[in-house]
Amino acid sequence: MKRCAVMNLLKLCTIAAAVEICCSGSAAMAEATGQTQTGESLIPGEVAVNEGKILTVGYVMIGAESDWRLACNKSIREAFTRENGYSLLISDAQQKHEKQIKAVREFINQEVDYILFNPIVESGWEASLEEAAEAGIPVIGFDREVDVKAKDACTTWIGSDFLLEGRKACAWLEAYLESTGYEDSLGLVHIQGTMGSSAQIGRTRALDEALAGHPEWKLLDRQSGDFTTAKGKEVMVDMLAGYGDEIQAVYCENDNEAYGAIEAIREAGRIPGPDIASGEILVLSFDAARNGLLLTLTGQIAVNTECAPEYGPLLTQIISRLEGGDKLPARQYVQEAQFSALEHPAEIYADGQSYPVIKLTEDLIESRSY
C-alpha cells in the first residue's frame, strides 16, 4: 500500500473514533457500497496503478463552476498520471451540454481506451452513448447520472445518492426545529442547482417531499443559482427584495450558492445564522467543501450535507477491475457525512435509518484534503 493510502487510513481511524463513522482521511470519500464479482470493495484514496501499456482515458469534464468541481477535477488529474500508467485527455465543456456531446464523439474518434463521463444534465445522451458502445469503448459514469432507455449505456456508474442527501438535510431541519421548540410557520426560499442535473433533481425532490409533510413550512420562492456564487447571490438578492423579513431559511443546493446567499443576506442587513426566532436566516447547504465548512463552523451555514468529490482513485480502481475482466455493478454509491457546529441534533433519521451529525471542529476541517 502506498504511503499516502496508509496516512489516509491512519486519519480515518482517528476521525472514526471521534465521530463514530467510517470516513476517509479527508472525512469525505468513504468506501463505495458496490462490490465487484469477486466481492472486493473499492478503497477510498488508493490509486490503482496500471502496470501494462499506457491506457488512454478521455475525461468529459463539466467545467470549474464551484469549489466542489475544482476538487473533483484535481482528484482526477492527480490519479490519472503517466507515472500511474494513464494518458489523460480532458475536454472542458464549460457547463455546456452540447460541448459534452461533442467531447464524447471526439474521444470515440480518437479511439481512447476509456471515457470518464460526468454529465451536466441527465437527458439527451441516447445517441452519443450508443456510438461509444458500438465503438467498444467503455463509458464510466460518475457523480451525475443519465436518463436513457438503455440501462447499460454506461459500463458502470459511481456517485452520490442525491435524494438521500436532500432527505438528510430536510431531516436535520425538522430535528433542529423540534430541538429548539420552534412551532411557528417557517418561511423558506430555495436556490436550486443546474436544472436537469442529478444533484438538482434529487435535492429538489427531497425538499418537495419535506414540504408536503410539513404544511407549516412555506415555500416562498424557488430559483436556479446554477451552482455558482454569483448566481446564488443574484437570486438571493431578488428573493430578499420580494419577501424580506418573511424569509427565515434558505435551502441552497451547493456551497457556492450558499456563499452568494450569505453575501446577499449580509448586504441586506440580515444575519445568516440558526436563530430564526431572533430574525436570523438559517442556511442549509450541500458539498462540505473547505470554505463551506469554515462557514458552517461559525454558524453562518447551519448544516452542511456532504457530497464527496474525490473520485480519481476510485475511477482508477474501476478501470483496473475492468482490465482484469471483473463484472461491476451497474450502480455504486459512496457514503457521505453531515456536519454542523450546533450541539443539536446529534443524529437524524432519513429513509428509515439514523445518521450521525458530525460536530464540526477546526481539527476536523484541517484533516480534510479539500
C-alpha positions as CSV (number, residue, x, y, z in Angstrom):
1,M,0.0,0.0,0.0
2,K,1.3,3.5,-0.9
3,R,2.4,5.8,1.9
4,C,-0.5,8.3,1.1
5,A,-3.0,5.5,1.4
6,V,-1.5,4.5,4.8
7,M,-1.7,8.0,6.0
8,N,-5.4,8.2,4.9
9,L,-6.2,5.1,6.8
10,L,-4.5,6.5,10.0
11,K,-6.6,9.6,9.7
12,L,-9.7,7.5,9.0
13,C,-9.2,5.7,12.3
14,T,-8.7,8.9,14.3
15,I,-11.8,10.5,12.9
16,A,-13.9,7.4,13.1
17,A,-13.1,7.1,16.8
18,A,-14.2,10.7,17.4
19,V,-17.4,10.7,15.4
20,E,-18.3,7.0,15.2
21,I,-18.5,6.8,11.5
22,C,-16.2,5.3,8.9
23,C,-14.8,8.0,6.6
24,S,-11.6,8.6,4.6
25,G,-8.7,10.7,5.8
26,S,-10.5,13.7,4.3
27,A,-13.7,12.7,6.1
28,A,-15.1,12.7,2.6
29,M,-14.9,9.8,0.1
30,A,-15.8,6.7,2.1
31,E,-15.9,3.1,0.9
32,A,-18.2,2.5,-2.0
33,T,-21.1,0.3,-1.3
34,G,-20.8,-1.7,-4.5
35,Q,-18.6,-4.7,-4.9
36,T,-17.1,-6.5,-7.9
37,Q,-18.0,-10.0,-8.8
38,T,-15.0,-11.1,-6.7
39,G,-16.5,-9.4,-3.7
40,E,-13.8,-6.8,-3.3
41,S,-14.8,-3.2,-2.3
42,L,-13.3,-0.1,-3.8
43,I,-10.8,1.6,-1.4
44,P,-11.0,5.3,-0.9
45,G,-7.9,7.3,-1.6
46,E,-5.9,4.4,-3.1
47,V,-4.8,4.8,-6.8
48,A,-4.8,1.6,-8.9
49,V,-1.5,1.8,-10.9
50,N,-1.8,0.4,-14.4
51,E,1.3,-1.9,-14.9
52,G,0.6,-2.7,-18.6
53,K,0.5,-0.5,-21.6
54,I,-0.4,3.2,-21.1
55,L,-4.2,3.5,-21.1
56,T,-5.6,6.5,-22.8
57,V,-8.5,7.9,-20.8
58,G,-10.8,10.7,-22.1
59,Y,-12.4,12.8,-19.3
60,V,-15.6,14.7,-20.3
61,M,-15.4,17.5,-17.8
62,I,-18.3,19.7,-16.8
63,G,-16.2,22.8,-16.1
64,A,-15.0,24.7,-13.0
65,E,-18.1,26.3,-11.7
66,S,-17.7,25.5,-8.0
67,D,-15.3,24.6,-5.2
68,W,-16.6,21.0,-5.4
69,R,-15.9,20.8,-9.2
70,L,-12.3,22.1,-8.7
71,A,-11.7,19.4,-6.1
72,C,-13.1,16.7,-8.3
73,N,-11.1,17.8,-11.3
74,K,-7.9,17.9,-9.2
75,S,-8.5,14.4,-7.8
76,I,-8.8,13.0,-11.3
77,R,-5.7,14.8,-12.7
78,E,-3.7,13.6,-9.7
79,A,-4.8,10.0,-10.1
80,F,-4.6,9.6,-13.9
81,T,-0.9,10.5,-14.4
82,R,1.5,8.9,-16.8
83,E,3.5,7.7,-13.8
84,N,0.4,5.7,-12.8
85,G,0.0,4.2,-16.3
86,Y,-2.5,6.6,-17.8
87,S,-2.6,9.2,-20.6
88,L,-5.4,11.6,-19.6
89,L,-7.2,13.7,-22.2
90,I,-9.5,16.4,-20.8
91,S,-12.3,18.2,-22.6
92,D,-13.7,21.1,-20.7
93,A,-17.4,21.6,-21.6
94,Q,-17.6,24.9,-19.7
95,Q,-21.1,23.8,-18.4
96,K,-22.4,23.5,-21.9
97,H,-24.4,20.3,-22.7
98,E,-23.6,20.4,-26.5
99,K,-19.9,20.6,-25.8
100,Q,-20.1,17.4,-23.7
101,I,-21.8,15.6,-26.5
102,K,-19.1,16.8,-28.9
103,A,-16.4,15.7,-26.5
104,V,-17.8,12.1,-26.3
105,R,-17.7,11.9,-30.1
106,E,-14.2,13.3,-30.3
107,F,-12.9,10.7,-27.8
108,I,-14.6,8.0,-29.8
109,N,-12.8,9.2,-33.0
110,Q,-9.5,9.3,-31.0
111,E,-10.2,5.6,-30.1
112,V,-9.4,6.2,-26.4
113,D,-9.5,3.1,-24.1
114,Y,-12.0,4.5,-21.6
115,I,-14.3,7.5,-21.3
116,L,-14.9,9.1,-17.9
117,F,-18.3,10.7,-18.1
118,N,-19.9,13.3,-15.7
119,P,-23.0,14.7,-17.4
120,I,-24.2,18.3,-16.9
121,V,-27.8,17.2,-17.3
122,E,-29.4,13.7,-17.3
123,S,-31.2,13.9,-20.7
124,G,-30.1,13.9,-24.3
125,W,-27.4,11.1,-24.2
126,E,-29.0,8.3,-26.2
127,A,-27.1,8.7,-29.5
128,S,-23.6,9.6,-28.3
129,L,-23.5,6.8,-25.6
130,E,-24.8,4.3,-28.2
131,E,-22.0,5.4,-30.5
132,A,-19.5,4.7,-27.8
133,A,-21.0,1.2,-27.2
134,E,-20.8,0.5,-30.9
135,A,-17.1,1.5,-30.9
136,G,-16.4,-0.8,-28.0
137,I,-15.3,2.0,-25.7
138,P,-16.3,1.5,-22.0
139,V,-18.0,4.6,-20.6
140,I,-17.6,5.1,-16.8
141,G,-20.2,7.4,-15.4
142,F,-19.7,9.2,-12.1
143,D,-21.2,11.9,-9.9
144,R,-24.3,12.8,-12.0
145,E,-26.4,10.2,-13.9
146,V,-28.0,9.9,-17.3
147,D,-31.7,9.2,-18.1
148,V,-31.6,6.9,-21.1
149,K,-33.6,3.9,-22.2
150,A,-30.6,1.6,-22.4
151,K,-29.7,0.9,-18.7
152,D,-26.3,-0.4,-19.8
153,A,-25.5,2.8,-21.6
154,C,-22.7,3.3,-19.1
155,T,-20.5,0.4,-18.3
156,T,-20.8,1.3,-14.6
157,W,-21.6,4.3,-12.5
158,I,-20.4,5.5,-9.1
159,G,-21.7,8.6,-7.3
160,S,-23.7,10.2,-4.6
161,D,-27.3,9.4,-3.6
162,F,-28.6,13.0,-4.1
163,L,-32.1,12.2,-3.0
164,L,-30.7,10.8,0.3
165,E,-28.5,13.9,0.7
166,G,-31.6,16.1,0.4
167,R,-33.6,13.9,2.8
168,K,-30.8,14.1,5.3
169,A,-30.8,17.9,5.1
170,C,-34.5,18.1,5.5
171,A,-34.5,15.6,8.4
172,W,-31.8,17.8,10.1
173,L,-34.1,20.9,9.7
174,E,-37.0,19.0,11.1
175,A,-35.0,17.8,14.1
176,Y,-33.4,21.2,14.7
177,L,-36.7,23.0,14.8
178,E,-38.0,20.3,17.2
179,S,-34.9,20.6,19.4
180,T,-35.4,24.4,19.8
181,G,-39.1,24.1,20.4
182,Y,-39.9,26.2,17.3
183,E,-43.5,25.6,16.3
184,D,-44.4,28.6,14.2
185,S,-44.6,28.6,10.4
186,L,-41.3,28.7,8.5
187,G,-40.8,30.9,5.5
188,L,-38.3,29.2,3.2
189,V,-36.7,30.0,-0.1
190,H,-34.9,27.5,-2.4
191,I,-31.9,28.1,-4.6
192,Q,-31.7,25.2,-7.0
193,G,-28.7,23.9,-8.8
194,T,-28.2,23.5,-12.6
195,M,-31.7,22.5,-13.8
196,G,-31.9,18.9,-15.0
197,S,-28.7,17.8,-13.3
198,S,-28.9,14.7,-11.0
199,A,-27.9,16.8,-7.9
200,Q,-30.7,19.3,-8.6
201,I,-33.3,16.7,-9.3
202,G,-32.5,14.7,-6.1
203,R,-32.1,17.6,-3.7
204,T,-35.2,19.3,-5.1
205,R,-37.3,16.2,-4.8
206,A,-36.3,15.7,-1.2
207,L,-37.3,19.3,-0.3
208,D,-40.7,18.8,-2.1
209,E,-41.3,15.7,0.0
210,A,-40.5,17.5,3.2
211,L,-42.7,20.4,2.2
212,A,-45.6,18.0,1.6
213,G,-45.1,16.6,5.0
214,H,-44.8,19.9,6.8
215,P,-47.6,22.3,5.9
216,E,-46.2,24.8,8.3
217,W,-43.1,25.2,6.0
218,K,-44.0,27.8,3.4
219,L,-42.0,27.8,0.2
220,L,-41.9,31.5,-0.7
221,D,-39.7,31.3,-3.8
222,R,-37.6,29.0,-5.9
223,Q,-35.0,29.9,-8.5
224,S,-31.9,28.3,-10.0
225,G,-28.5,29.5,-8.9
226,D,-26.7,27.2,-11.4
227,F,-24.4,26.0,-8.6
228,T,-22.4,29.3,-8.7
229,T,-21.7,32.0,-6.2
230,A,-22.6,34.9,-8.5
231,K,-26.0,33.4,-9.5
232,G,-26.7,32.3,-5.9
233,K,-26.2,35.9,-4.7
234,E,-28.2,37.3,-7.6
235,V,-31.3,35.2,-6.9
236,M,-31.0,35.7,-3.1
237,V,-30.9,39.5,-3.6
238,D,-34.1,39.1,-5.7
239,M,-35.8,36.9,-3.0
240,L,-34.9,39.3,-0.2
241,A,-36.3,42.2,-2.2
242,G,-39.5,40.2,-2.8
243,Y,-40.1,38.6,0.6
244,G,-37.8,40.5,3.1
245,D,-38.5,39.5,6.8
246,E,-40.7,36.6,5.7
247,I,-37.6,34.6,4.8
248,Q,-36.3,32.5,7.8
249,A,-34.4,29.8,5.9
250,V,-32.7,29.2,2.6
251,Y,-32.1,25.8,1.1
252,C,-29.0,26.1,-1.1
253,E,-28.2,23.1,-3.4
254,N,-24.4,23.6,-3.0
255,D,-21.8,25.6,-1.1
256,N,-21.1,28.2,-3.8
257,E,-24.8,29.1,-3.9
258,A,-24.6,29.4,-0.1
259,Y,-21.6,31.8,-0.4
260,G,-23.6,34.0,-2.6
261,A,-26.7,33.8,-0.5
262,I,-24.8,34.7,2.6
263,E,-23.3,37.8,0.9
264,A,-26.7,38.9,-0.1
265,I,-28.2,38.3,3.4
266,R,-25.4,40.4,5.0
267,E,-25.7,43.2,2.5
268,A,-29.4,43.3,3.2
269,G,-28.7,43.9,6.9
270,R,-29.8,40.4,7.9
271,I,-27.7,37.8,9.8
272,P,-27.0,34.3,8.4
273,G,-27.4,32.1,11.4
274,P,-29.6,29.4,13.1
275,D,-31.5,31.7,15.5
276,I,-34.6,32.2,13.3
277,A,-36.7,33.3,16.4
278,S,-34.4,36.4,16.6
279,G,-34.6,37.2,12.9
280,E,-31.5,35.3,11.6
281,I,-31.8,33.4,8.3
282,L,-30.9,29.7,8.6
283,V,-28.8,28.5,5.7
284,L,-28.7,24.8,4.6
285,S,-26.0,23.8,2.2
286,F,-24.5,20.8,0.4
287,D,-21.0,19.7,-0.6
288,A,-19.0,20.4,2.6
289,A,-16.0,22.0,0.7
290,R,-13.4,23.6,2.9
291,N,-14.8,27.2,2.7
292,G,-18.3,25.8,3.2
293,L,-17.2,24.0,6.4
294,L,-15.5,27.2,7.7
295,L,-18.8,29.0,7.3
296,T,-20.5,26.1,9.0
297,L,-18.1,26.3,11.9
298,T,-19.1,29.9,12.5
299,G,-22.8,29.0,12.2
300,Q,-23.4,31.0,9.0
301,I,-24.3,27.7,7.4
302,A,-26.3,25.8,9.9
303,V,-25.8,22.3,8.4
304,N,-23.7,21.1,5.5
305,T,-24.5,17.8,3.9
306,E,-21.5,16.2,2.3
307,C,-21.1,15.4,-1.4
308,A,-17.7,13.8,-1.8
309,P,-15.6,14.9,-4.8
310,E,-12.5,12.7,-4.7
311,Y,-13.4,10.3,-7.5
312,G,-9.9,10.0,-9.1
313,P,-8.6,7.0,-7.1
314,L,-12.0,5.1,-7.2
315,L,-12.1,5.6,-11.0
316,T,-8.6,4.1,-11.4
317,Q,-9.7,1.1,-9.4
318,I,-12.8,0.7,-11.6
319,I,-10.7,0.7,-14.7
320,S,-8.3,-1.8,-13.1
321,R,-11.1,-4.1,-12.3
322,L,-12.5,-3.8,-15.9
323,E,-9.0,-4.5,-17.3
324,G,-8.9,-7.6,-15.1
325,G,-12.2,-8.9,-16.5
326,D,-14.3,-8.2,-13.4
327,K,-18.0,-7.6,-13.8
328,L,-19.0,-4.5,-11.9
329,P,-22.5,-3.5,-10.6
330,A,-24.4,-1.0,-12.7
331,R,-24.6,1.5,-9.8
332,Q,-22.4,2.1,-6.8
333,Y,-23.0,4.8,-4.1
334,V,-20.4,6.4,-1.9
335,Q,-21.0,7.1,1.8
336,E,-21.2,10.7,2.9
337,A,-21.4,12.6,6.2
338,Q,-23.3,15.6,7.5
339,F,-21.7,18.5,9.5
340,S,-22.9,21.2,11.9
341,A,-21.3,23.3,14.6
342,L,-24.5,23.2,16.6
343,E,-25.0,20.8,19.6
344,H,-28.4,19.5,18.4
345,P,-29.5,17.5,16.7
346,A,-26.6,14.9,17.1
347,E,-28.3,12.5,14.8
348,I,-31.1,12.5,12.2
349,Y,-33.4,9.9,10.7
350,A,-33.8,9.5,6.9
351,D,-35.0,6.6,4.8
352,G,-35.6,4.6,8.0
353,Q,-32.0,4.9,9.1
354,S,-30.2,7.0,11.7
355,Y,-27.2,9.1,10.7
356,P,-24.8,11.0,12.9
357,V,-24.5,14.7,12.6
358,I,-20.8,15.3,13.0
359,K,-19.9,18.1,15.4
360,L,-17.5,20.3,13.4
361,T,-14.1,21.4,14.7
362,E,-11.1,23.2,13.3
363,D,-9.0,20.0,13.6
364,L,-11.6,18.0,11.6
365,I,-11.6,20.7,8.8
366,E,-7.8,20.6,8.7
367,S,-7.7,16.8,8.4
368,R,-9.6,17.0,5.1
369,S,-7.9,17.2,1.8
370,Y,-10.3,19.7,0.1
